[in-house]
């Protein structure tokens, strides 16, 4: 598993968020999207304290599958209850997470190429 699986799962949920935006047409709340992004950054900073433990827990298929199902259920409920806020928070969180994954992978790839030389 790893970063590619994480990115694929995040993209899957982001597509569901985008689909819900198209169907419900709530308009994006930039404040809520920012809160989602800040929440992701906060979680990633906390997870960085013990990344091996987080990775061991997260790489369990039951945890990953359950997280995706929970996110999809949150999208469905949020699209009915508070579409602008819920969908915007999720969009901001997921886009931020994908950016974090990209930056971490880019840095890891750059570091490994330097170590090979």
Secondary structure per residue as TSV (DSSP state, phi and psi in degrees):
chain	resnum	aa	ss	phi	psi
A	1	X	-	360.0	-147.5
A	2	X	-	122.1	-154.6
A	3	X	H	-63.4	-36.0
A	4	X	H	-66.2	-42.1
A	5	X	H	-65.0	-43.3
A	6	X	H	-58.5	-44.9
A	7	X	H	-65.0	-41.2
A	8	X	H	-63.0	-43.7
A	9	X	H	-65.0	-42.5
A	10	X	H	-63.9	-41.1
A	11	X	H	-65.5	-38.5
A	12	X	H	-57.8	-47.6
A	13	X	H	-70.0	-37.0
A	14	X	H	-63.7	-37.5
A	15	X	H	-62.6	-40.6
A	16	X	H	-63.8	-40.5
A	17	X	H	-62.6	-46.2
A	18	X	H	-60.8	-40.8
A	19	X	H	-62.8	-42.7
A	20	X	H	-63.7	-39.3
A	21	X	H	-59.9	-42.6
A	22	X	H	-66.8	-42.2
A	23	X	H	-70.1	-46.4
A	24	X	H	-86.8	-28.5
A	25	X	-	53.2	54.0
A	26	X	-	-83.4	-18.2
A	27	X	-	83.1	147.4
A	28	X	-	-89.6	140.6
A	29	X	-	-99.8	110.0
A	30	X	H	-67.5	-30.2
A	31	X	H	-65.3	-47.4
A	32	X	H	-64.3	-41.1
A	33	X	H	-62.0	-39.8
A	34	X	H	-65.0	-39.8
A	35	X	H	-62.4	-42.3
A	36	X	H	-60.7	-44.2
A	37	X	H	-63.8	-43.5
A	38	X	H	-65.5	-36.2
A	39	X	H	-62.2	-42.2
A	40	X	H	-63.2	-45.3
A	41	X	H	-61.4	-41.5
A	42	X	H	-61.6	-44.7
A	43	X	H	-63.4	-45.0
A	44	X	H	-63.6	-37.2
A	45	X	H	-65.5	-42.1
A	46	X	H	-66.2	-41.2
A	47	X	H	-67.5	-26.9
A	48	X	G	-67.6	-14.7
A	49	X	G	-67.8	-32.2
A	50	X	G	-146.4	70.9
A	51	X	H	-64.0	-31.0
A	52	X	H	-65.9	-42.2
A	53	X	H	-65.6	-42.3
A	54	X	H	-63.2	-44.6
A	55	X	H	-63.6	-43.1
A	56	X	H	-60.0	-42.0
A	57	X	H	-69.4	-48.3
A	58	X	H	-66.1	-33.5
A	59	X	T	-77.1	4.3
A	60	X	S	-74.6	126.2
A	61	X	H	-56.5	-35.4
A	62	X	H	-63.8	-39.7
A	63	X	H	-68.2	-46.1
A	64	X	H	-63.4	-47.9
A	65	X	H	-62.8	-43.6
A	66	X	H	-62.3	-38.3
A	67	X	H	-64.8	-42.0
A	68	X	H	-65.4	-44.3
A	69	X	H	-61.9	-43.3
A	70	X	H	-62.4	-41.7
A	71	X	H	-64.5	-43.2
A	72	X	H	-65.0	-38.4
A	73	X	H	-65.0	-39.9
A	74	X	H	-62.3	-37.1
A	75	X	H	-64.9	-46.2
A	76	X	H	-62.1	-47.4
A	77	X	H	-67.8	-45.8
A	78	X	H	-62.1	-34.2
A	79	X	H	-65.2	-22.5
A	80	X	H	-94.7	-43.9
A	81	X	H	-81.0	-52.8
A	82	X	-	-147.8	70.4
A	83	X	H	-57.9	-46.5
A	84	X	H	-61.0	-48.1
A	85	X	H	-68.8	-51.6
A	86	X	H	-66.7	-47.9
A	87	X	H	-66.4	-35.7
A	88	X	H	-68.0	-42.3
A	89	X	H	-59.7	-46.5
A	90	X	H	-66.0	-39.9
A	91	X	H	-62.9	-47.1
A	92	X	H	-61.9	-40.9
A	93	X	H	-65.6	-45.2
A	94	X	H	-70.1	-42.7
A	95	X	H	-62.9	-42.6
A	96	X	H	-62.6	-42.5
A	97	X	H	-61.6	-42.5
A	98	X	H	-63.8	-37.6
A	99	X	H	-65.4	-43.7
A	100	X	H	-59.0	-47.2
A	101	X	H	-58.7	-43.9
A	102	X	H	-61.0	-48.1
A	103	X	H	-64.0	-44.3
A	104	X	H	-63.9	-43.8
A	105	X	H	-65.2	-41.9
A	106	X	H	-61.3	-44.7
A	107	X	H	-65.6	-39.4
A	108	X	H	-66.2	-40.8
A	109	X	H	-66.4	-40.4
A	110	X	H	-65.0	-40.7
A	111	X	H	-66.0	-41.6
A	112	X	H	-69.6	-32.6
A	113	X	H	-71.8	-32.2
A	114	X	H	-68.9	-39.3
A	115	X	H	-68.1	-26.6
A	116	X	H	-74.2	-24.8
A	117	X	-	-79.7	360.0
